[in-house]
Amino acid sequence: MMEYSKQIPEQVRVAEIRHRMSNGFQILQAFTRQQISECETQDAAKRLAEVLRQIETVAAQQSALSEADSGNLAGFVERIKPLWQRIGEHAGITVRVDMDDALILSPKASETASRILLEAVTNCVEHAFPDGRGGTIEVVISSTDAYHSHCYVADDGVGMTDEGHGSGTGIIRTLAEEIGGRADWARGPHGGTVLTVDFPVNLPEHVEAMNKANA
């Protein structure tokens, strides 16, 4: 007998997981707000407020990812852009985002591209601008032709070491390969790091077959 989880389409399973996570984040936020209101010192309230901000950030990311799950990468970008800009502003970083709204991707390509973008921008914020130096992150999502898409994330920070930015580069490379794409890093013309990810609009047949086999 086939396992129950195998009978449920992947998109339905993902949507159910996102829904449960959303409910969990709402409970966490409500509990944290209650704890803040009951704090006896201003310092404790301030620390909990930072915890709440982090919870809200992750919740917003998950909400944005729900758009990409259905193939709506533009919807993901519309939701995540204000969050990126708010996080950047807090660290003295300007985040610019340009999205080709006419770009249409398969749900798998859209969902994976959104995770690549999240990982890439997070890497830039955490590693490209040490010691509060500030700078700029530029994100561009576009189509190169009728069959291929292109993600570009560039910063004018300190640049990558030979080892890269920790595990983030490996995650991005693996995600790109999942959708038949390729991730490349280079130094920017004025310093910093440039990430380019090229991938097909629709999954190649051999990649789709492999993903189904691993589901």
Secondary structure, 3 states (H helix, E strand, C coil): CCCHHHHCCHHHHHHHHHHHHHHHHHHHHHHHHHHHHCCCCHHHHHHHHHHHHHHHHHHHHHHHHHHHHCCCHHHHHHHHHHHHHHHHHHCCEEEEEEECCCCCCCHHHHHHHHHHHHHHHHHHHHHHCHHHCCEEEEEEEEECCCCEEEEEEEECCCCCCCCCCCCHHHHHHHHHHHCCCEEEEEECCCCCEEEEEEEECCCCHHHHHHHHHHC
